[in-house]
């Protein structure tokens, strides 16, 4: 169990959210099988927090990518419009 907790801390430090969620899920299953309901619920809460954080970060990337795409489209449109005049 201690290696799983070390893995959780390492993944969190490295900001590897998908791997962090995987290990947190596994830890919660282990706690559940051990009958440690309080610890399981705490781990499930941390899992949900990290899932929300990952979705938030994914949305930022998508917004940046869309902004760059629209910028390229507008530059291309301006160049085409400039050539037709």
C-alpha positions in Angstrom: 0.0 0.0 0.0 2.8 2.4 0.8 4.1 2.1 -2.8 0.7 3.2 -4.1 0.7 6.2 -1.9 4.3 7.1 -3.0 3.1 6.7 -6.6 0.2 9.1 -5.9 2.5 11.7 -4.5 4.9 11.4 -7.4 2.2 11.6 -10.1 0.8 14.6 -8.3 4.2 16.3 -8.2 4.8 15.6 -11.9 1.2 16.8 -12.7 0.4 13.5 -14.5 -3.3 13.7 -13.9 -4.4 10.6 -15.8 -1.9 8.4 -14.1 -2.7 10.1 -10.8 -6.4 9.2 -11.2 -5.5 5.6 -12.1 -3.5 5.1 -8.9 -6.1 7.0 -6.8 -8.8 4.7 -8.2 -6.7 1.6 -7.4 -6.0 2.9 -3.8 -9.8 3.5 -3.3 -10.5 -0.1 -4.4 -7.9 -1.4 -2.0 -9.3 0.7 0.8 -12.8 -0.6 -0.1 -11.6 -4.2 0.0 -9.9 -3.6 3.4 -13.2 -2.2 4.8 -11.6 1.2 5.4 -14.6 3.3 4.3 -13.4 6.7 5.6 -10.1 6.4 3.7 -11.9 5.1 0.6 -14.2 8.1 0.6 -11.3 10.5 1.1 -9.4 9.0 -1.8 -12.6 9.1 -4.0 -12.8 12.8 -3.2 -9.2 13.4 -4.2 -9.9 11.4 -7.4 -12.9 13.7 -8.2 -10.8 16.8 -7.5 -8.1 15.7 -9.8 -10.6 14.7 -12.5 -12.0 18.2 -12.4 -8.5 19.7 -12.6 -7.7 17.6 -15.6 -10.9 18.7 -17.4 -10.1 22.3 -16.6 -6.6 22.0 -18.1 -7.9 20.2 -21.2 -10.4 23.1 -21.8 -7.6 25.6 -21.6 -5.6 23.8 -24.2 -8.6 23.5 -26.5 -9.3 27.3 -26.2 -5.7 28.1 -27.0 -5.7 25.8 -30.0 -9.0 27.3 -31.3 -7.7 30.8 -30.9 -4.6 29.9 -32.9 -6.7 28.3 -35.6 -8.9 31.3 -35.9 -5.9 33.6 -36.0 -4.5 31.6 -38.9 -7.9 31.7 -40.7 -8.2 35.4 -40.3 -4.6 36.0 -41.5 -5.3 33.8 -44.5 -8.6 35.6 -45.3 -6.8 38.9 -45.0 -4.1 37.8 -47.4 -6.6 36.5 -49.9 -8.7 39.7 -49.7 -5.5 41.8 -50.2 -4.6 39.9 -53.4 -8.0 40.4 -54.9 -7.9 44.1 -54.7 
